[in-house]
Amino acid sequence: MPNENAGGFVVIATLLLLSVVAGVGGLLVQVYRWRQDVLYGPYIRREWRD
């Protein structure tokens, strides 16, 4: 006896997979930006003053 709701589960699983892939991709882009120091440039010296 086939499950009548199986198609709905496939759609939910596909959307969940795509959202996880998008989230991981965004995280990797953010880590790459932090690593390359995109916003401030790699050669600008930062001084911390108290």
C-alpha positions in Angstrom: 0.0 0.0 0.0 1.8 3.2 -1.2 2.0 6.2 1.1 -0.2 9.0 -0.3 1.8 11.7 1.3 5.2 10.6 0.0 5.4 13.4 -2.6 5.0 16.0 0.1 7.9 14.6 2.0 10.1 14.6 -1.1 9.3 18.3 -1.6 10.1 19.1 2.1 13.3 17.2 2.0 14.4 18.9 -1.3 13.6 22.4 0.2 15.5 21.5 3.4 18.5 20.2 1.4 18.6 23.4 -0.7 18.4 25.6 2.3 21.2 23.8 4.0 23.3 24.0 0.9 22.6 27.8 0.6 23.4 28.3 4.3 26.7 26.4 4.0 27.6 28.3 0.9 26.9 31.6 2.6 29.0 30.6 5.5 31.9 29.6 3.3 31.7 32.9 1.5 31.8 34.7 4.8 34.7 32.7 6.0 36.5 33.5 2.7 35.8 37.2 3.1 37.1 37.2 6.7 40.2 35.2 5.6 41.0 37.6 2.8 40.1 40.7 4.9 38.0 42.1 2.1 36.5 45.0 4.0 39.6 46.6 5.4 42.4 45.3 3.2 45.2 43.1 4.3 47.8 45.8 4.7 46.0 48.3 6.8 47.4 48.2 10.3 44.9 48.2 13.1 45.8 49.8 16.4 43.9 49.1 19.6 43.9 51.9 22.1 42.8 51.7 25.6 
